[in-house]
């Protein structure tokens, strides 16, 4: 498969090892002009690296280099988009290899059974990582969140998370990263200037990075072929830190310029684009699970294909037995007898009275069937599924017995998945901070407010609440109440819970104060309770104290 041959596609073909065609960086290792850093040149001013990320090395702004943008888009849609589509199909249960395998000869049973393990792996890890919504709050530089400015920003964050469907967008982006190896979150302002978020997939979206050590994103591309003109011209959006501009390959008269793009942009008297926006940072961020941009099931595609094949062959064996040939020896059956045997499923064979004993003994009825190593198949299938979970580092919770003895072992079973989730947390938090920088800037908030954001994850796992409660009691006095409450899974937001506890304590104190009597006796005589609950000694009491 080459970068310049759109006809050479992997979709719709059968491969003994489809995994070789899906792993990130495969094209870099087998296609194009190789360089020392394992990258493939794309045009004169760009290249794609071993993680399938695009880089621009031109000297002029990317918008002024239409040919390079077209080169990037053509490479993406001819080489990467088909691979992303296959990953999407595998998640949805359309497994390429089992569906496209050669047909069986002579009309033999030919089942194509799909075991949708990719969906199971993605949904299990996604539910574990972000099934419980993340918590995000702002703290001042001194670490507090009760100052007027902090309360104002937190109120804005809470409103934004509701109006933008923040949790749903993050879950979609996280799933995209699990399926494709990467996903995107896009910040945009609606017609009222309100910031919103959208989750985009790498099937039609990509980011262009620079060639520096910082690997800075300089632009994002969304593209599609013309839906209305019918001429197949490219259309899309160029997203930069300063503006979002629509583009196309066709002029107003419908003619296509293969090597250039037409940008839908006008400028005012101050030279500002009508597509400019007040963000200042790229409002498109990439969400990944790891540095290599590998999806959850990328490394086990070949074993998933083998599982589909093994289960299908077992089903073929069942059909083979159902359609086995019947052999009748020692007697010639009439057509009527054959039809009766099919209906009644009974054979009563006996020799004629004048027949000798040897002929009677030779009569026999049996089915012709091939020998099947069912135990071998079952062992291979179990080994396959076990290895899939091991290599994907996803815990198979179906074989966990949730009892007291297994509760402790569950932590060990989840260790690999937890390690993978912690790695993803770092990349995920960086993406959230970058997109919130765009949100704050476009909403008129303080430019550096995003630096004070605190993001908390709560991995979704079964919990032993009794053990957690004992842990909280043990931590009391050694750490802050907020830190201690983090050990209790029943508390989604420890900071809010501490505030609730303080409010309850204040309310109980007020109730106790209101229940105090107007006066009472002490060793110094009658005392009066003041309005604030403190004791005010009378004159006699003062004299007694002095004496």
Buried (B, 14 or more C-beta within 10 A) or exposed (E): BEBEEEEEBBEEEEBEEBBBBBBBBBBBEEBBEEEEEEBBBBBEBBBBBBBBBBBBEBEEEBBEBBBBBBBBBBBBBBBBBBBBBBBBBBBEEBBBBBEBBEEEEEEEBBBBBBBBBBBBBBBBBBBBBBBBBBBBBBBEEEEEBEEEEBEBBBEBBEEBBEEBBBBEBBBBBBBBBBBBBBBBBBBBBEEEEBBBBBBBBBBBBBBBBBBEEEEEBBBBBBBEBBEEBEEEBBBBBBBBBBBBBBBBBBEEEEEBBEEBBBBEBEEEEEEEBEBBBEBEBBBBBBBBBBEBBBBBBBBBBBBBBBBBBBBBBBBBBEEBEEEEEEEBEBBEBEEEBEEBBEEEEEBEBEBEEEEEEEEBEEBEBEEEEEEBEEEEBEEBBEEBBEBBBEEBBBBBBEEBEEEEEEBEEBEEBBEBBBEBBEBBBEBBBBBBBBBBBBBBBBBEBBEEBBBBBEBEBBBBBEEBEEEBEEEBEEBEEEEEBBEBBBBBBEBEBBBBBBBEEEEEEEEEEEEEEEEEEEEEEEEBBEBBBEEEEEBEBBEEBEEEEEE
